[in-house]
């Protein structure tokens, strides 16, 4: 092979990653649910509140066994409004098969999709403390599910097929979800290039917004989310381009572009009413970054286009569930700075302009906030 994937040379290890910080304000009050007009949200799509918090803590372990088998696991902890949650997020068993010109890797267990890095956001390993808008809308914050993944590597080409139980937003438990992708990893005229396209299909049955239920909420405050339930088909697709170039020992630039598309076709209902819905979402993300010695600078713009069509719908049902979009187009602009003062510690400063909510007076309000945080990574074994 012209190059081998990084997992081939990954040693047995125990790695701790953490991110903590302080944010001056939240985009919603502590007793209110975060809603985007026209969008059905779920999973872990909740904004960071004001104050100090442990945003993310991961304990990642890998144990290499004989004959190219391996075990992996990840324990995660995150804190909101003074309340924390510790869970075994991922655990999987894997094996890779080496052929003359290719490698096949198979993972089985509870893990995350490989279709796009945006689906696997974690504050301790990403550029920004704030979740990408696309991750929140399309994947409920980040993806984790039980299933099987097969990745085939041939020279610079990677092909992946995945089959999931359907436990991760936007599908619902036991309804199943399948996904596939094609990705190119390599260098074009000296520029490190990743180009990929992917597709995912699944179903949802009586799917609800459980973000603020007792199993998901991390606050003692009671927050009421829309009680709409969705049943129907869910199909998503996307493409992205990741470019970077190490110009010299001190300077690196990077650029990223991503598009996601979602179609949810089915029925929505509350306790007294129901309606047919055909929802189409298109999300766009663009990021630029510069690394100079120990300093990193990032800017990211995200944009969401929403098109909802209803049949046999009452005005009261659509308004009560916040599904009238009325041409509103959510956006989020983020600026970030990292200073890595040694191998394990990084200081992060972030400024965000959030335009994801509209108001009854017809004006779209852009909310500004900032955060100051610390990223710490340490190899325990």
Number of C-alpha atoms within 10 A of each C-alpha: 13 9 12 14 14 7 9 12 8 11 11 15 14 17 16 19 20 23 25 21 19 19 19 13 16 16 20 17 11 15 12 14 17 20 20 20 22 24 20 22 25 23 23 21 24 21 16 22 19 20 15 19 21 20 24 20 24 24 20 20 18 19 15 16 12 7 9 13 16 17 18 21 20 21 16 20 17 20 19 20 17 13 13 15 13 12 11 13 18 18 20 18 18 19 18 19 13 12 10 7 10 17 19 17 19 18 22 17 19 22 23 22 25 20 25 18 13 24 21 18 21 23 21 21 17 15 22 26 29 19 20 22 26 24 22 22 23 27 24 23 26 25 22 21 21 20 22 22 23 19 19 17 22 18 16 16 16 19 18 21 21 20 21 26 19 23 20 22 25 29 26 21 18 13 14 18 25 19 21 21 21 18 21 18 18 16 14 10 7 11 16 15 20 19 17 21 19 21 19 19 19 22 24 25 17 13 20 22 20 19 22 22 14 11 9 13 20 18 18 11 12 14 15 15 19 16 16 22 18 28 21 19 18 19 20 20 19 20 20 21 17 17 17 19 16 14 11 8 8 11 15 16 18 18 18 17 18 21 19 22 18 22 18 23 20 19 20 24 19 16 8 6 14 19 17 18 21 16 20 18 19 19 22 20 22 17 18 17 19 17 18 14 12 13 16 19 18 20 20 21 18 21 19 21 17 20 16 18 12 16 11 10 16 12 9 10 19 20 13 13 20 17 19 20 19 13 11 20 18 23 20 20 20 22 20 20 21 21 18 17 11 8 9 12 16 19 17 23 19 21 20 20 18 19 20 22 20 19 9 6 6 9 10 15 13 16 16 16 16 19 22 17 21 21 24 18 19 14 12 11 10
